[in-house]
């Protein structure tokens, strides 16, 4: 103080937080610093809870302040005035200043002071202004000011607050508001209770319990259903409530076993399925009883009941035997299918399905071939074709050898099936060649010998295959066929027979000689067996011709091979695969640039089929 730098003493008093001494010195040495010193002194006094003096110093700090010049200084002073005013009991002034400042932090500080003073509404208002909706709603609820709390409930996520609000609303009879709050609080039991007991909204409660599998809520809903005569609902919800005993007894007494079954689904226990089975057996509903005996793995009883019902349950009996994999049960079912028990042999299709269910794919293939032969002989060519195709796919998926006889029958049937497509597309030469292939095996089509041979003659005429047309026209004029020839074509066929063609047959001219995919030897494209290497080539599903290495593609649905050029052109007119009937778009068919893997697969497949003892090769990967 006595030196040439007395202001340093003022700085030292400030450093020592000796604000009274600092204020005295500042009066004379640095009046321009009084505002800052008063502010720091006020903050110290507020911290010591000397609120009256702190308020005075905050106000003194603002005395010589020019508004708008030092924003931070002004904000600190006004925030202190707000806090101290509230502590001194001048709530209105303190709240007004806090709200005018529009500072969330100041509002929260003042709200905390008010909450400690148990001024809940005022504290809640400041919390709300600060965006602290949870604290605001909590204080409104604490003060039972639910009208003020209601607009805030949608802005908060604390379940505890929603639960408090819901209970308060329920106690005052505002059940709809309580329901919304219980939902927000995720108190599902209370939601169910309010829906059932107060709002008469049972369907909402039902849906909630079904979606959440809430056991306690399910029990309440079950009791509600029972009281209101909804037996099916009571059974369903007793099950959801894990009250199996009550659910079963109610279903048994009230004939609601179907509801009990639906409630169990595939998640029942063996005991539950057995109780259902006995229920149906006692009432002589044997098919249902058998199904549930199968579910509880009592396969012998299940099979006995299925066979007792008769032929309409054979499919289920096959399924049971397939699951059981028991030799005794298998022999029992086979005896039944063969007619050993009732002298009535059953449809051979059942034997085929049984072998498939047991995983005996080679035996299934043999049976399928027999069935397909029967269907073919009866003229059901599409059915025979579909059965052989499915069998081929089964053997391929199991990497088993393909019987050559089955393959050749499938090829022959497919040749006949695609004729209509070829004719519609105007490809009469290919249609004629396919029909000639069929005609050479006409004994396999006894139901339609004359119509097929007539088609051969007509298409060969259209394709300029004069020699083949004449040959089969002569066959039709034999006594055993002539009487069945349609009047529409008889005269034309007779004329063909009367005018024998020249010695040279034009078929070889029509058919291109193309290289074998295995050895490169060229021969007519309709022949599948190579004259040189003796290997069998797969046929194109679109044309029936031999597959070519440089024109290879596959159906994206069944993966059967097809000539890319022919297949895409065919799909332009008919978007169904000729083999599997799946819808295929031309752009989905891609050209396989190097089908060597597939060629090797078919070579091994047919060689395995010839030996019938060697395993088939694994199928090639599908084309990209």
PLY file of the C-alpha trace (Angstrom):
ply
format ascii 1.0
element vertex 624
property float x
property float y
property float z
element edge 623
property int vertex1
property int vertex2
end_header
0.00 0.00 0.00
2.92 2.30 0.69
4.82 1.38 -2.47
4.53 2.86 -5.88
2.14 -0.01 -6.89
-0.69 -0.07 -4.32
-3.06 -1.88 -6.77
-0.99 -5.00 -6.22
-2.40 -5.12 -2.68
-5.88 -5.21 -4.20
-4.86 -8.17 -6.39
-3.44 -9.98 -3.36
-6.70 -9.53 -1.38
-8.59 -10.94 -4.37
-6.21 -13.89 -4.60
-6.76 -14.60 -0.90
-10.57 -14.31 -1.49
-10.62 -11.48 1.07
-13.49 -9.71 -0.62
-14.36 -7.22 2.15
-10.82 -5.79 2.16
-10.79 -5.90 -1.63
-14.05 -3.93 -1.79
-12.66 -1.24 0.59
-9.50 -0.80 -1.50
-11.39 -0.86 -4.78
-13.54 2.08 -3.67
-10.49 4.34 -3.97
-7.89 2.46 -5.99
-10.01 0.74 -8.76
-13.70 1.70 -8.78
-14.06 0.08 -12.25
-13.39 -3.33 -10.68
-16.14 -3.09 -8.07
-18.67 -5.00 -10.24
-16.45 -8.09 -10.59
-15.45 -8.05 -6.90
-19.08 -7.70 -5.75
-20.02 -10.68 -8.01
-17.27 -12.89 -6.62
-18.08 -11.84 -3.06
-21.78 -12.60 -3.66
-20.98 -16.07 -4.97
-18.84 -16.76 -1.88
-21.57 -15.53 0.44
-24.20 -17.63 -1.38
-22.04 -20.66 -0.89
-21.98 -19.90 2.86
-25.79 -19.64 2.77
-25.62 -15.95 3.69
-28.37 -15.26 1.19
-29.43 -11.76 2.28
-25.90 -10.30 2.01
-25.27 -12.36 -1.15
-28.41 -10.87 -2.72
-27.20 -7.37 -1.81
-23.80 -7.96 -3.38
-25.36 -9.44 -6.56
-27.46 -6.29 -6.84
-24.41 -4.07 -6.17
-22.55 -5.95 -8.93
-25.32 -4.86 -11.30
-25.46 -1.23 -10.03
-23.00 0.44 -12.37
-23.38 -2.20 -15.12
-24.45 -0.93 -18.53
-26.99 -3.46 -19.95
-25.81 -5.29 -23.02
-22.09 -4.58 -22.53
-21.00 -7.65 -20.54
-23.48 -10.44 -21.20
-21.84 -13.17 -19.13
-21.40 -10.87 -16.07
-25.03 -9.82 -16.28
-26.27 -13.41 -16.61
-24.28 -14.56 -13.57
-25.56 -11.67 -11.47
-29.18 -12.19 -12.46
-28.96 -15.96 -11.90
-27.60 -15.28 -8.39
-30.36 -12.74 -7.70
-32.95 -15.35 -8.80
-31.54 -18.07 -6.51
-31.14 -15.77 -3.49
-34.58 -14.20 -3.98
-36.15 -17.66 -3.92
-34.23 -18.63 -0.80
-35.30 -15.35 0.82
-38.94 -16.20 0.08
-39.46 -13.85 -2.87
-40.51 -16.68 -5.20
-42.23 -14.49 -7.74
-39.16 -12.33 -8.35
-36.80 -15.29 -8.47
-38.96 -17.27 -10.89
-39.54 -14.26 -13.13
-35.80 -13.58 -13.45
-35.03 -17.30 -14.07
-37.64 -17.51 -16.81
-36.48 -14.23 -18.37
-32.92 -15.54 -18.57
-34.22 -18.53 -20.60
-31.21 -20.57 -19.47
-32.03 -24.27 -18.81
-29.17 -24.58 -16.31
-30.42 -21.58 -14.24
-33.99 -22.88 -14.37
-32.83 -26.27 -13.09
-30.79 -24.67 -10.27
-33.74 -22.59 -9.16
-36.07 -25.59 -9.50
-33.80 -27.62 -7.21
-33.95 -24.81 -4.59
-37.75 -24.69 -4.85
-38.06 -28.49 -4.61
-36.02 -28.46 -1.37
-38.39 -25.78 -0.06
-41.30 -28.13 -1.00
-42.61 -25.60 -3.50
-43.42 -28.39 -5.93
-45.60 -26.60 -8.46
-43.14 -23.70 -8.90
-40.22 -26.13 -9.09
-42.08 -28.20 -11.67
-42.74 -25.10 -13.76
-39.05 -24.25 -13.85
-38.10 -27.88 -14.62
-40.59 -27.81 -17.48
-39.08 -24.57 -18.78
-35.64 -26.23 -18.64
-36.88 -29.21 -20.65
-36.46 -31.58 -17.69
-39.86 -33.16 -18.21
-39.28 -36.20 -16.00
-38.54 -34.05 -12.94
-41.40 -31.70 -13.79
-43.94 -34.51 -14.15
-42.70 -36.17 -10.97
-43.29 -32.98 -8.95
-46.68 -32.33 -10.54
-47.73 -35.87 -9.62
-46.30 -35.45 -6.12
-48.46 -32.33 -5.75
-51.45 -34.23 -7.27
-51.59 -31.65 -10.04
-52.47 -34.19 -12.75
-53.87 -31.65 -15.17
-50.44 -29.99 -15.38
-48.68 -33.38 -15.57
-50.88 -34.78 -18.35
-49.35 -32.83 -21.28
-45.86 -33.91 -20.19
-46.53 -37.65 -20.05
-46.06 -38.13 -23.78
-42.59 -36.53 -23.51
-41.18 -38.81 -20.82
-40.05 -42.41 -20.88
-39.58 -43.27 -17.21
-41.94 -46.20 -16.46
-42.08 -45.31 -12.77
-43.61 -41.89 -13.50
-46.12 -43.33 -15.93
-47.07 -45.90 -13.32
-47.58 -43.21 -10.68
-49.68 -41.18 -13.11
-51.71 -44.25 -14.11
-52.52 -45.19 -10.51
-53.55 -41.64 -9.72
-55.80 -41.47 -12.80
-57.34 -44.84 -12.01
-58.07 -43.81 -8.41
-60.01 -40.83 -9.80
-61.96 -42.94 -12.32
-60.16 -41.67 -15.43
-59.76 -45.18 -16.82
-58.91 -44.30 -20.41
-56.09 -41.99 -19.29
-54.99 -44.65 -16.82
-54.92 -47.26 -19.62
-52.66 -45.10 -21.78
-50.33 -44.49 -18.83
-50.21 -48.19 -17.89
-49.32 -48.98 -21.50
-46.50 -46.46 -21.42
-45.32 -47.91 -18.11
-45.43 -51.43 -19.69
-47.58 -52.60 -16.77
-49.39 -55.13 -18.95
-51.23 -56.80 -16.08
-52.89 -53.50 -15.26
-53.68 -52.88 -18.93
-55.50 -56.22 -19.08
-57.31 -55.52 -15.82
-58.49 -52.05 -16.90
-59.66 -53.36 -20.30
-61.70 -56.14 -18.73
-62.99 -54.56 -15.52
-63.47 -50.90 -16.37
-63.47 -50.16 -20.11
-65.29 -53.22 -21.49
-62.60 -53.74 -24.12
-62.07 -57.52 -23.88
-60.77 -57.91 -27.44
-57.91 -55.55 -26.71
-57.01 -57.58 -23.64
-57.25 -60.83 -25.65
-54.93 -59.52 -28.36
-52.40 -58.21 -25.83
-52.21 -61.54 -23.99
-51.90 -63.50 -27.25
-49.05 -61.29 -28.43
-47.14 -61.15 -25.13
-47.94 -64.65 -23.74
-48.43 -62.92 -20.37
-49.26 -65.72 -17.91
-50.83 -63.59 -15.15
-52.86 -61.62 -17.68
-53.91 -64.86 -19.40
-55.27 -66.21 -16.11
-57.39 -63.09 -15.65
-58.65 -63.25 -19.25
-59.48 -66.96 -18.90
-61.61 -66.27 -15.82
-63.34 -63.40 -17.65
-64.12 -65.69 -20.61
-65.48 -68.43 -18.37
-67.75 -65.99 -16.50
-69.06 -64.66 -19.80
-69.72 -68.07 -21.38
-66.79 -68.00 -23.80
-65.58 -71.56 -23.24
-63.18 -71.64 -26.19
-61.55 -68.43 -24.98
-61.25 -69.80 -21.45
-59.49 -72.94 -22.71
-57.13 -70.92 -24.89
-56.12 -68.51 -22.15
-55.80 -71.13 -19.42
-53.23 -72.74 -21.68
-51.40 -69.44 -22.11
-51.48 -69.06 -18.34
-49.68 -72.45 -18.04
-52.74 -73.81 -16.25
-52.86 -76.97 -18.33
-54.98 -79.00 -15.93
-57.80 -76.47 -15.84
-57.61 -76.01 -19.61
-57.85 -79.74 -20.33
-60.68 -80.41 -17.86
-62.67 -77.52 -19.29
-62.04 -78.67 -22.87
-63.02 -82.22 -21.95
-66.24 -81.23 -20.15
-67.33 -78.68 -22.72
-66.22 -80.51 -25.91
-63.68 -77.83 -26.81
-60.77 -80.18 -27.44
-60.09 -78.62 -30.85
-59.35 -75.31 -29.10
-57.07 -77.10 -26.65
-55.23 -78.74 -29.55
-54.84 -75.45 -31.40
-53.46 -73.84 -28.25
-50.84 -76.56 -27.86
-49.81 -76.53 -31.51
-46.49 -78.36 -31.91
-45.31 -77.42 -28.42
-47.24 -79.96 -26.37
-45.70 -82.60 -24.14
-46.11 -86.34 -24.62
-48.53 -86.50 -21.70
-50.68 -83.74 -23.16
-50.87 -85.43 -26.56
-51.65 -88.76 -24.93
-54.55 -87.27 -22.95
-55.98 -85.81 -26.16
-55.56 -89.15 -27.95
-57.45 -91.01 -25.23
-60.20 -88.39 -25.30
-60.79 -88.96 -29.03
-60.38 -92.73 -28.77
-63.08 -92.91 -26.09
-65.41 -91.05 -28.45
-64.43 -93.31 -31.39
-62.93 -90.43 -33.35
-60.08 -92.69 -34.38
-58.24 -90.58 -36.96
-57.81 -87.74 -34.46
-56.80 -90.18 -31.75
-54.22 -91.75 -34.06
-52.71 -88.37 -34.90
-52.12 -87.57 -31.25
-50.81 -91.05 -30.45
-48.27 -90.37 -33.19
-47.44 -87.01 -31.59
-46.62 -88.74 -28.31
-44.60 -91.35 -30.26
-46.92 -94.28 -29.62
-46.61 -95.26 -33.26
-47.98 -98.78 -32.96
-51.29 -97.56 -31.54
-51.42 -94.74 -34.06
-50.93 -97.12 -37.02
-53.53 -99.56 -35.67
-56.13 -96.80 -35.44
-55.30 -95.34 -38.86
-55.68 -98.75 -40.50
-58.91 -99.26 -38.59
-60.29 -96.07 -40.14
-59.46 -97.35 -43.62
-58.03 -96.21 -46.92
-58.72 -92.48 -46.46
-56.09 -92.36 -43.69
-53.38 -94.37 -45.50
-51.28 -91.27 -46.15
-51.15 -90.57 -42.43
-50.36 -94.21 -41.72
-47.42 -93.97 -44.15
-46.22 -90.84 -42.36
-46.35 -92.66 -39.00
-44.35 -95.61 -40.31
-41.83 -93.25 -41.87
-41.32 -91.55 -38.50
-41.20 -94.79 -36.55
-38.66 -96.62 -38.77
-39.79 -99.86 -37.16
-39.63 -103.10 -39.21
-42.68 -104.58 -37.53
-44.83 -101.55 -38.29
-43.48 -101.40 -41.86
-44.46 -105.03 -42.50
-47.89 -104.43 -40.95
-48.56 -101.55 -43.33
-47.18 -103.39 -46.37
-49.43 -106.37 -45.60
-52.38 -103.97 -45.47
-51.42 -102.31 -48.75
-50.98 -105.65 -50.47
-54.44 -106.74 -49.30
-53.19 -109.43 -46.93
-55.59 -108.28 -44.18
-58.76 -107.63 -46.18
-58.07 -109.23 -49.60
-58.30 -105.77 -51.22
-54.95 -104.63 -52.70
-54.53 -100.87 -52.43
-53.30 -98.37 -55.02
-49.61 -98.91 -55.84
-49.04 -95.19 -55.27
-49.26 -95.90 -51.55
-46.34 -98.35 -51.76
-44.33 -95.72 -53.62
-45.06 -93.12 -50.91
-44.17 -95.62 -48.18
-40.76 -96.34 -49.70
-40.12 -92.59 -49.95
-41.19 -92.04 -46.35
-38.76 -94.76 -45.26
-35.96 -93.28 -47.36
-35.87 -96.36 -49.62
-35.46 -94.31 -52.79
-34.36 -97.13 -55.07
-37.38 -99.24 -54.08
-39.53 -96.12 -54.48
-38.08 -95.62 -57.95
-38.93 -99.19 -58.90
-42.48 -98.76 -57.67
-42.75 -95.40 -59.40
-41.70 -96.99 -62.67
-44.41 -99.63 -62.31
-47.04 -96.99 -61.51
-45.90 -94.77 -64.37
-46.11 -97.72 -66.73
-49.69 -98.39 -65.62
-50.63 -94.71 -65.98
-49.02 -94.62 -69.41
-50.90 -97.70 -70.53
-54.16 -96.07 -69.39
-53.34 -92.94 -71.40
-52.53 -90.71 -68.38
-49.29 -89.48 -69.91
-48.97 -86.23 -67.96
-49.39 -88.01 -64.62
-46.84 -90.66 -65.60
-44.45 -87.94 -66.75
-44.77 -85.98 -63.48
-44.22 -89.11 -61.35
-41.06 -90.10 -63.23
-39.77 -86.53 -63.09
-40.25 -86.39 -59.29
-38.56 -89.77 -58.95
-35.62 -88.60 -61.04
-35.26 -85.52 -58.83
-35.41 -87.67 -55.67
-32.69 -90.02 -56.90
-30.55 -87.09 -57.98
-30.91 -85.36 -54.58
-29.88 -88.59 -52.83
-26.98 -89.14 -55.27
-28.35 -92.55 -56.26
-27.99 -94.35 -59.58
-30.67 -93.64 -62.16
-32.26 -96.82 -63.60
-31.91 -96.66 -67.39
-35.38 -98.04 -67.93
-36.85 -95.20 -65.86
-34.78 -92.63 -67.75
-35.81 -93.95 -71.16
-39.50 -93.99 -70.20
-39.24 -90.42 -68.96
-37.51 -89.43 -72.21
-40.21 -91.12 -74.28
-43.07 -89.53 -72.35
-41.41 -86.13 -72.52
-40.99 -86.53 -76.28
-44.75 -87.02 -76.56
-45.64 -84.27 -74.07
-43.71 -81.53 -75.93
-45.19 -82.31 -79.38
-48.11 -79.92 -78.86
-45.69 -77.08 -78.01
-43.58 -77.80 -81.07
-46.60 -77.85 -83.37
-47.91 -74.61 -81.87
-44.51 -73.02 -82.47
-44.62 -74.16 -86.11
-41.63 -76.50 -85.68
-43.18 -79.39 -87.62
-39.88 -81.19 -88.35
-39.04 -81.48 -84.62
-42.64 -82.46 -83.81
-42.51 -85.18 -86.49
-39.18 -86.52 -85.20
-40.55 -86.70 -81.61
-43.66 -88.50 -82.83
-41.58 -90.98 -84.82
-39.58 -91.65 -81.63
-42.87 -92.37 -79.85
-44.19 -94.47 -82.74
-41.17 -96.75 -82.57
-42.29 -97.57 -79.03
-46.02 -97.49 -79.72
-46.56 -100.61 -77.63
-46.02 -98.39 -74.55
-49.04 -96.26 -75.58
-51.75 -98.92 -76.04
-54.62 -96.58 -75.15
-53.99 -94.24 -78.10
-52.22 -96.25 -80.79
-54.38 -95.03 -83.67
-54.50 -91.31 -82.69
-50.74 -91.25 -82.16
-49.95 -92.98 -85.45
-52.39 -90.65 -87.20
-50.51 -87.68 -85.74
-47.25 -89.22 -86.92
-48.56 -89.47 -90.48
-49.92 -85.90 -90.54
-46.84 -84.27 -88.98
-44.46 -86.26 -91.20
-46.39 -85.03 -94.23
-46.06 -81.43 -92.98
-42.34 -81.95 -92.36
-41.81 -83.52 -95.80
-40.72 -86.81 -94.19
-42.42 -88.79 -96.93
-40.92 -92.19 -96.12
-41.91 -92.11 -92.42
-45.38 -90.83 -93.31
-45.89 -93.69 -95.78
-44.58 -96.32 -93.32
-47.01 -95.39 -90.54
-49.88 -94.80 -92.96
-49.45 -98.43 -94.04
-49.51 -99.50 -90.39
-52.79 -97.65 -89.87
-54.36 -99.41 -92.82
-53.85 -102.80 -91.22
-57.17 -104.46 -90.30
-56.67 -104.12 -86.55
-56.29 -100.31 -86.79
-58.18 -99.26 -89.92
-61.63 -99.30 -88.35
-60.51 -96.87 -85.63
-58.98 -94.27 -87.96
-60.90 -90.99 -87.83
-63.09 -90.29 -90.86
-61.45 -86.87 -91.01
-58.08 -88.39 -91.94
-58.96 -91.82 -93.42
-59.17 -90.71 -97.06
-55.92 -88.77 -96.81
-54.12 -91.72 -95.29
-55.49 -94.06 -97.94
-54.15 -91.75 -100.65
-50.71 -91.75 -99.01
-50.70 -95.55 -98.99
-51.72 -95.69 -102.66
-48.72 -93.54 -103.69
-45.50 -95.09 -102.33
-42.62 -92.60 -102.11
-39.31 -92.95 -103.88
-36.78 -95.25 -102.31
-34.86 -92.37 -100.75
-36.33 -91.23 -97.41
-35.97 -87.55 -96.74
-35.70 -87.75 -92.94
-31.89 -87.89 -92.95
-31.88 -84.74 -95.03
-34.08 -82.93 -92.48
-32.05 -83.95 -89.46
-28.72 -82.29 -88.83
-25.67 -84.39 -88.01
-24.19 -82.86 -84.86
-21.18 -83.85 -82.70
-21.46 -86.07 -79.64
-20.81 -84.12 -76.45
-18.48 -86.86 -75.23
-16.36 -87.88 -78.21
-17.19 -85.39 -80.97
-18.51 -88.03 -83.41
-21.28 -86.60 -85.60
-24.64 -88.32 -86.06
-28.32 -87.34 -86.27
-29.37 -85.00 -83.46
-32.43 -86.97 -82.36
-30.38 -90.04 -81.45
-29.23 -90.06 -77.81
-26.94 -93.12 -77.88
-23.58 -92.36 -79.53
-22.67 -94.84 -82.27
-18.98 -94.32 -81.54
-18.39 -94.07 -77.77
-21.68 -95.77 -76.77
-22.41 -93.10 -74.13
-25.94 -91.77 -73.62
-26.51 -88.04 -73.97
-29.20 -86.17 -72.00
-32.03 -84.68 -74.05
-33.05 -81.05 -74.35
-36.31 -80.44 -72.47
-37.43 -77.88 -75.06
-36.75 -79.77 -78.31
-36.25 -83.39 -77.24
-33.01 -83.46 -79.24
-29.56 -84.41 -77.98
-27.82 -81.79 -75.83
-24.94 -79.88 -77.40
-21.81 -78.80 -75.58
-21.75 -75.31 -77.10
-25.48 -74.56 -76.57
-25.95 -75.62 -72.95
-28.27 -74.10 -70.37
-30.43 -75.34 -67.50
-33.91 -74.64 -66.26
-33.41 -72.42 -63.18
-36.26 -74.25 -61.40
-35.57 -77.97 -62.00
-31.98 -77.73 -63.34
-32.80 -80.03 -66.27
-30.58 -79.34 -69.31
-31.89 -77.52 -72.37
-30.41 -76.08 -75.53
-30.09 -72.39 -74.75
-31.21 -71.18 -78.18
-34.28 -73.42 -78.27
-35.27 -72.98 -74.62
-35.23 -69.19 -74.68
-37.21 -69.14 -77.93
-39.77 -71.55 -76.45
-40.18 -69.40 -73.33
-41.01 -66.41 -75.50
-44.25 -68.19 -76.44
-44.94 -70.16 -73.23
-43.23 -69.18 -69.98
-43.64 -72.63 -68.36
-40.75 -75.09 -68.23
-41.70 -78.11 -70.40
-40.33 -80.46 -67.73
-41.36 -79.06 -64.32
-44.09 -76.57 -65.36
-42.46 -73.79 -63.30
-42.79 -70.25 -64.63
-39.45 -69.22 -66.15
-38.61 -65.93 -67.83
-36.25 -66.06 -70.86
-33.83 -63.65 -69.19
-33.46 -66.07 -66.28
-31.89 -68.69 -68.55
-28.14 -68.32 -68.91
-25.76 -69.94 -71.37
-23.24 -72.24 -69.66
-19.90 -71.45 -71.35
-18.16 -74.65 -70.25
-20.54 -77.42 -69.15
-17.75 -79.98 -68.64
-18.84 -80.73 -65.05
-22.42 -81.44 -66.13
-21.28 -83.55 -69.08
-19.09 -85.64 -66.79
-21.98 -85.96 -64.35
-24.34 -87.36 -66.98
-21.65 -89.67 -68.32
-21.09 -91.12 -64.83
-24.82 -91.16 -64.11
-25.69 -93.31 -67.11
-22.69 -95.58 -66.55
-23.83 -96.08 -62.95
-27.33 -96.79 -64.22
-25.96 -99.51 -66.51
-24.16 -101.24 -63.65
-26.99 -100.42 -61.14
-24.61 -101.27 -58.31
-22.25 -98.33 -58.47
-23.27 -95.17 -56.63
-24.27 -92.19 -58.72
-21.94 -89.19 -58.89
-22.78 -86.10 -56.87
-24.85 -83.66 -58.92
-22.92 -80.80 -60.52
-23.21 -77.35 -58.97
-26.06 -75.29 -60.45
-25.01 -72.90 -63.20
-24.36 -69.31 -62.15
0 1
1 2
2 3
3 4
4 5
5 6
6 7
7 8
8 9
9 10
10 11
11 12
12 13
13 14
14 15
15 16
16 17
17 18
18 19
19 20
20 21
21 22
22 23
23 24
24 25
25 26
26 27
27 28
28 29
29 30
30 31
31 32
32 33
33 34
34 35
35 36
36 37
37 38
38 39
39 40
40 41
41 42
42 43
43 44
44 45
45 46
46 47
47 48
48 49
49 50
50 51
51 52
52 53
53 54
54 55
55 56
56 57
57 58
58 59
59 60
60 61
61 62
62 63
63 64
64 65
65 66
66 67
67 68
68 69
69 70
70 71
71 72
72 73
73 74
74 75
75 76
76 77
77 78
78 79
79 80
80 81
81 82
82 83
83 84
84 85
85 86
86 87
87 88
88 89
89 90
90 91
91 92
92 93
93 94
94 95
95 96
96 97
97 98
98 99
99 100
100 101
101 102
102 103
103 104
104 105
105 106
106 107
107 108
108 109
109 110
110 111
111 112
112 113
113 114
114 115
115 116
116 117
117 118
118 119
119 120
120 121
121 122
122 123
123 124
124 125
125 126
126 127
127 128
128 129
129 130
130 131
131 132
132 133
133 134
134 135
135 136
136 137
137 138
138 139
139 140
140 141
141 142
142 143
143 144
144 145
145 146
146 147
147 148
148 149
149 150
150 151
151 152
152 153
153 154
154 155
155 156
156 157
157 158
158 159
159 160
160 161
161 162
162 163
163 164
164 165
165 166
166 167
167 168
168 169
169 170
170 171
171 172
172 173
173 174
174 175
175 176
176 177
177 178
178 179
179 180
180 181
181 182
182 183
183 184
184 185
185 186
186 187
187 188
188 189
189 190
190 191
191 192
192 193
193 194
194 195
195 196
196 197
197 198
198 199
199 200
200 201
201 202
202 203
203 204
204 205
205 206
206 207
207 208
208 209
209 210
210 211
211 212
212 213
213 214
214 215
215 216
216 217
217 218
218 219
219 220
220 221
221 222
222 223
223 224
224 225
225 226
226 227
227 228
228 229
229 230
230 231
231 232
232 233
233 234
234 235
235 236
236 237
237 238
238 239
239 240
240 241
241 242
242 243
243 244
244 245
245 246
246 247
247 248
248 249
249 250
250 251
251 252
252 253
253 254
254 255
255 256
256 257
257 258
258 259
259 260
260 261
261 262
262 263
263 264
264 265
265 266
266 267
267 268
268 269
269 270
270 271
271 272
272 273
273 274
274 275
275 276
276 277
277 278
278 279
279 280
280 281
281 282
282 283
283 284
284 285
285 286
286 287
287 288
288 289
289 290
290 291
291 292
292 293
293 294
294 295
295 296
296 297
297 298
298 299
299 300
300 301
301 302
302 303
303 304
304 305
305 306
306 307
307 308
308 309
309 310
310 311
311 312
312 313
313 314
314 315
315 316
316 317
317 318
318 319
319 320
320 321
321 322
322 323
323 324
324 325
325 326
326 327
327 328
328 329
329 330
330 331
331 332
332 333
333 334
334 335
335 336
336 337
337 338
338 339
339 340
340 341
341 342
342 343
343 344
344 345
345 346
346 347
347 348
348 349
349 350
350 351
351 352
352 353
353 354
354 355
355 356
356 357
357 358
358 359
359 360
360 361
361 362
362 363
363 364
364 365
365 366
366 367
367 368
368 369
369 370
370 371
371 372
372 373
373 374
374 375
375 376
376 377
377 378
378 379
379 380
380 381
381 382
382 383
383 384
384 385
385 386
386 387
387 388
388 389
389 390
390 391
391 392
392 393
393 394
394 395
395 396
396 397
397 398
398 399
399 400
400 401
401 402
402 403
403 404
404 405
405 406
406 407
407 408
408 409
409 410
410 411
411 412
412 413
413 414
414 415
415 416
416 417
417 418
418 419
419 420
420 421
421 422
422 423
423 424
424 425
425 426
426 427
427 428
428 429
429 430
430 431
431 432
432 433
433 434
434 435
435 436
436 437
437 438
438 439
439 440
440 441
441 442
442 443
443 444
444 445
445 446
446 447
447 448
448 449
449 450
450 451
451 452
452 453
453 454
454 455
455 456
456 457
457 458
458 459
459 460
460 461
461 462
462 463
463 464
464 465
465 466
466 467
467 468
468 469
469 470
470 471
471 472
472 473
473 474
474 475
475 476
476 477
477 478
478 479
479 480
480 481
481 482
482 483
483 484
484 485
485 486
486 487
487 488
488 489
489 490
490 491
491 492
492 493
493 494
494 495
495 496
496 497
497 498
498 499
499 500
500 501
501 502
502 503
503 504
504 505
505 506
506 507
507 508
508 509
509 510
510 511
511 512
512 513
513 514
514 515
515 516
516 517
517 518
518 519
519 520
520 521
521 522
522 523
523 524
524 525
525 526
526 527
527 528
528 529
529 530
530 531
531 532
532 533
533 534
534 535
535 536
536 537
537 538
538 539
539 540
540 541
541 542
542 543
543 544
544 545
545 546
546 547
547 548
548 549
549 550
550 551
551 552
552 553
553 554
554 555
555 556
556 557
557 558
558 559
559 560
560 561
561 562
562 563
563 564
564 565
565 566
566 567
567 568
568 569
569 570
570 571
571 572
572 573
573 574
574 575
575 576
576 577
577 578
578 579
579 580
580 581
581 582
582 583
583 584
584 585
585 586
586 587
587 588
588 589
589 590
590 591
591 592
592 593
593 594
594 595
595 596
596 597
597 598
598 599
599 600
600 601
601 602
602 603
603 604
604 605
605 606
606 607
607 608
608 609
609 610
610 611
611 612
612 613
613 614
614 615
615 616
616 617
617 618
618 619
619 620
620 621
621 622
622 623
